[in-house]
Amino acid sequence: MPLLDVNNLSVHYDGIAAVNSVSFRVDERETVVLIGANGAGKSSLLRAVFGLIPSEAQKLDIGGIDFWQRSPRDRVAAGLSLVPETRDLFPRMTVEDNLKLGLFLKKAERAFPSELSRICDLFPVLAKRLKQIAGTLSGGEQQMLALGRALLQGPRLLCLDEPSLGLAPKLVDDVYAMLAKVRDTGVSILLVEQQARRALDFGVRGYVLNVGRIVAAGTCAELKEDEYVKGAYLGEMPS
């Protein structure tokens, strides 16, 4: 049974389809990537999955239960967690206080020390920055903080929107190394990424979104050999 199963999801802005009848799934312990150019509808798709924008769908199941009419809070409580491309940190608060907000659904202040230890084991750099103001962190450190806060929610499915956005190549390497650690814990990942090669090297299955529609799907190995994907997203000339 898929962990997340979405059928015929559509998003319209002023009558124009940003996402047009998209269907996809993410299974337990699976890493799925969604690639596409800027403006393809990737971020709108993620926001619709979380109920953050108006949309239409035939089905949106989480763990086999229909969540289509449920609130964003209910979807998070069911195991979805989002790291948006804007990261949405509180820049004037400390790293530690930003992390505490990851427990907002659990209302478990007493559990924070043990949960914080778990996050610091995954992201050692955060352990050195707990009392530092979040707005003074580097871009890569801010991305790790956003990721750590999302993981404090104990997600079954972690959704990431453009985690490499605005980062230098070395910092992108660091972020993906951290994501590999998260993947190894058994958390499912839905990765939305404009850097197609990086995403396809990281994932197991993938979807290609173009002008709001899925135009290719398969294993990441298959997509890397697809002539359309190679020409449009990997910068390779057709053979």
VEXDREN-2710 file (C-alpha; in Angstrom, 1 decimal):
% VEXDREN-2710
k/r/px/py/pz
1/MET/0.0/0.0/0.0
2/PRO/1.4/3.4/-0.9
3/LEU/2.2/5.8/1.9
4/LEU/1.0/8.7/-0.2
5/ASP/-1.3/8.1/-3.2
6/VAL/-2.6/11.0/-5.2
7/ASN/-4.9/10.8/-8.2
8/ASN/-5.8/13.6/-10.7
9/LEU/-4.6/16.5/-8.6
10/SER/-5.1/19.9/-10.2
11/VAL/-4.3/23.5/-9.2
12/HIS/-5.6/26.6/-11.0
13/TYR/-4.6/30.2/-10.6
14/ASP/-7.1/32.7/-12.2
15/GLY/-8.4/29.9/-14.4
16/ILE/-5.0/28.8/-15.6
17/ALA/-3.9/25.3/-14.7
18/ALA/-0.6/25.3/-12.8
19/VAL/-1.0/21.5/-12.1
20/ASN/-3.2/19.5/-14.4
21/SER/-4.6/16.1/-13.4
22/VAL/-1.3/14.8/-11.8
23/SER/-1.2/11.3/-10.3
24/PHE/1.7/9.9/-8.3
25/ARG/2.6/7.8/-5.3
26/VAL/5.3/7.3/-2.7
27/ASP/5.7/4.0/-1.0
28/GLU/7.0/3.2/2.5
29/ARG/10.8/3.6/2.8
30/GLU/11.0/4.9/-0.7
31/THR/12.7/8.0/-2.2
32/VAL/10.8/9.6/-5.0
33/VAL/12.0/12.6/-7.0
34/LEU/10.0/15.1/-9.0
35/ILE/12.0/17.1/-11.5
36/GLY/11.1/19.9/-13.9
37/ALA/12.0/23.4/-15.0
38/ASN/11.3/26.5/-13.1
39/GLY/7.5/27.2/-13.4
40/ALA/6.6/23.6/-14.1
41/GLY/4.2/23.4/-11.2
42/LYS/6.4/21.5/-8.7
43/SER/6.0/23.8/-5.7
44/SER/2.3/24.2/-6.4
45/LEU/1.9/20.4/-6.4
46/LEU/3.6/20.1/-3.0
47/ARG/1.6/22.9/-1.4
48/ALA/-1.6/21.3/-2.7
49/VAL/-0.6/17.9/-1.1
50/PHE/-0.3/19.7/2.2
51/GLY/-3.6/21.5/1.7
52/LEU/-2.0/24.9/1.7
53/ILE/-3.6/26.1/-1.5
54/PRO/-7.0/25.4/-3.1
55/SER/-6.9/22.4/-5.4
56/GLU/-9.0/19.6/-6.8
57/ALA/-8.3/15.8/-6.7
58/GLN/-9.9/12.5/-7.2
59/LYS/-8.0/11.0/-4.3
60/LEU/-5.4/12.0/-1.8
61/ASP/-4.7/9.1/0.6
62/ILE/-2.1/8.9/3.4
63/GLY/-1.5/5.4/4.6
64/GLY/-4.7/4.2/2.8
65/ILE/-6.9/6.9/4.5
66/ASP/-8.6/9.7/2.6
67/PHE/-7.2/13.1/3.7
68/TRP/-8.6/15.1/0.8
69/GLN/-11.0/17.2/3.0
70/ARG/-8.7/17.3/6.0
71/SER/-6.7/20.3/7.2
72/PRO/-3.0/20.8/6.8
73/ARG/-2.5/20.1/10.5
74/ASP/-4.2/16.8/10.1
75/ARG/-2.0/15.9/7.2
76/VAL/1.1/16.7/9.2
77/ALA/-0.2/14.7/12.2
78/ALA/-0.7/11.8/9.8
79/GLY/3.0/11.8/9.0
80/LEU/3.7/14.4/6.3
81/SER/6.4/17.0/6.8
82/LEU/7.5/19.8/4.5
83/VAL/10.7/21.7/4.1
84/PRO/9.7/24.6/1.8
85/GLU/12.1/26.2/-0.6
86/THR/11.9/29.4/1.6
87/ARG/12.8/27.3/4.7
88/ASP/10.5/29.5/6.8
89/LEU/12.8/29.8/9.7
90/PHE/12.4/32.4/12.5
91/PRO/15.7/34.4/11.8
92/ARG/15.7/36.3/15.1
93/MET/15.3/33.2/17.2
94/THR/18.1/30.8/18.2
95/VAL/18.7/27.5/16.4
96/GLU/17.4/25.7/19.5
97/ASP/14.2/27.6/19.7
98/ASN/13.6/27.0/16.0
99/LEU/14.0/23.3/16.5
100/LYS/11.6/23.3/19.4
101/LEU/8.9/24.4/17.0
102/GLY/9.2/21.0/15.4
103/LEU/7.4/19.5/18.4
104/PHE/4.4/21.8/18.1
105/LEU/2.0/18.9/17.3
106/LYS/3.3/16.6/20.0
107/LYS/3.1/19.2/22.8
108/ALA/6.0/17.3/24.4
109/GLU/8.4/19.8/25.9
110/ARG/9.9/17.1/28.1
111/ALA/10.7/15.0/25.1
112/PHE/12.8/17.7/23.5
113/PRO/16.2/16.9/25.1
114/SER/16.1/13.3/23.7
115/GLU/14.7/14.4/20.4
116/LEU/17.3/17.2/20.1
117/SER/20.1/14.7/20.7
118/ARG/18.8/12.6/17.8
119/ILE/18.8/15.6/15.5
120/CYS/22.2/16.7/16.6
121/ASP/23.5/13.2/15.8
122/LEU/22.2/13.5/12.3
123/PHE/23.4/17.2/11.9
124/PRO/26.5/17.7/14.1
125/VAL/26.9/21.2/12.9
126/LEU/23.6/22.2/14.6
127/ALA/24.9/20.9/17.9
128/LYS/27.6/23.7/17.7
129/ARG/25.1/26.4/16.8
130/LEU/22.2/25.8/19.3
131/LYS/22.5/29.2/20.9
132/GLN/23.3/31.1/17.7
133/ILE/20.7/33.3/16.0
134/ALA/19.2/31.4/13.1
135/GLY/19.5/34.4/10.7
136/THR/23.3/34.4/11.1
137/LEU/23.7/30.8/9.8
138/SER/25.1/30.1/6.4
139/GLY/22.7/29.0/3.7
140/GLY/23.6/25.3/4.1
141/GLU/23.3/25.5/7.8
142/GLN/19.9/27.1/7.5
143/GLN/18.8/24.3/5.2
144/MET/20.0/21.7/7.8
145/LEU/18.1/23.6/10.5
146/ALA/14.9/23.5/8.4
147/LEU/15.4/19.8/7.8
148/GLY/16.1/19.1/11.5
149/ARG/12.9/21.0/12.5
150/ALA/10.9/19.0/10.1
151/LEU/12.3/15.7/11.4
152/LEU/11.4/16.6/14.9
153/GLN/7.8/16.1/13.8
154/GLY/8.6/12.4/13.4
155/PRO/7.4/12.2/9.8
156/ARG/6.7/9.1/7.8
157/LEU/7.2/11.1/4.6
158/LEU/9.5/14.0/4.4
159/CYS/8.8/16.4/1.4
160/LEU/11.5/18.8/0.3
161/ASP/11.1/21.7/-2.1
162/GLU/14.3/22.6/-3.9
163/PRO/16.8/21.9/-1.1
164/SER/19.7/23.0/-3.3
165/LEU/18.3/26.4/-4.2
166/GLY/20.8/29.2/-3.8
167/LEU/23.5/27.0/-2.3
168/ALA/27.1/26.7/-3.5
169/PRO/28.0/23.2/-4.9
170/LYS/30.0/22.2/-1.8
171/LEU/27.0/23.1/0.4
172/VAL/24.7/21.1/-1.9
173/ASP/27.0/18.1/-1.4
174/ASP/26.6/18.6/2.4
175/VAL/22.8/18.8/2.3
176/TYR/22.5/15.7/0.1
177/ALA/24.9/13.8/2.5
178/MET/22.5/14.7/5.3
179/LEU/19.5/13.6/3.2
180/ALA/21.2/10.2/2.7
181/LYS/21.5/9.8/6.5
182/VAL/17.8/10.6/6.8
183/ARG/16.9/8.1/4.0
184/ASP/18.9/5.5/5.9
185/THR/16.7/5.9/8.9
186/GLY/13.7/4.5/6.9
187/VAL/11.9/7.8/6.4
188/SER/10.2/8.1/2.9
189/ILE/11.3/11.1/0.9
190/LEU/9.6/13.1/-1.8
191/LEU/12.2/15.4/-3.3
192/VAL/11.2/18.3/-5.6
193/GLU/14.4/19.5/-7.4
194/GLN/15.4/21.6/-10.3
195/GLN/18.9/20.0/-10.4
196/ALA/17.7/17.0/-12.3
197/ARG/20.9/14.9/-12.4
198/ARG/21.5/15.4/-8.7
199/ALA/17.9/14.3/-7.9
200/LEU/18.0/11.3/-10.2
201/ASP/21.3/10.1/-8.7
202/PHE/19.7/10.3/-5.3
203/GLY/16.2/8.8/-5.8
204/VAL/14.7/5.4/-6.6
205/ARG/11.7/6.4/-8.7
206/GLY/10.9/9.7/-10.4
207/TYR/8.4/11.8/-12.2
208/VAL/9.0/14.6/-14.7
209/LEU/6.7/17.6/-14.6
210/ASN/6.3/20.0/-17.5
211/VAL/3.8/22.8/-17.7
212/GLY/1.7/21.2/-14.9
213/ARG/1.6/17.6/-16.4
214/ILE/3.6/14.4/-15.8
215/VAL/5.4/13.8/-19.0
216/ALA/7.7/10.9/-18.0
217/ALA/7.8/8.5/-15.1
218/GLY/9.9/5.4/-14.1
219/THR/12.8/4.4/-12.0
220/CYS/15.5/7.0/-11.8
221/ALA/17.8/4.7/-13.8
222/GLU/15.3/4.6/-16.5
223/LEU/14.7/8.3/-16.5
224/LYS/18.4/9.0/-16.9
225/GLU/18.4/6.9/-20.1
226/ASP/15.2/8.5/-21.4
227/GLU/16.0/10.5/-24.6
228/TYR/13.6/13.3/-23.7
229/VAL/14.9/13.6/-20.1
230/LYS/18.6/13.6/-21.3
231/GLY/17.9/16.3/-23.8
232/ALA/15.6/18.6/-21.8
233/TYR/17.0/18.2/-18.3
234/LEU/20.5/16.5/-18.3
235/GLY/22.1/18.6/-21.1
236/GLU/22.9/15.6/-23.2
237/MET/22.5/15.5/-27.0
238/PRO/20.1/12.8/-28.3
239/SER/21.9/9.7/-29.5
END
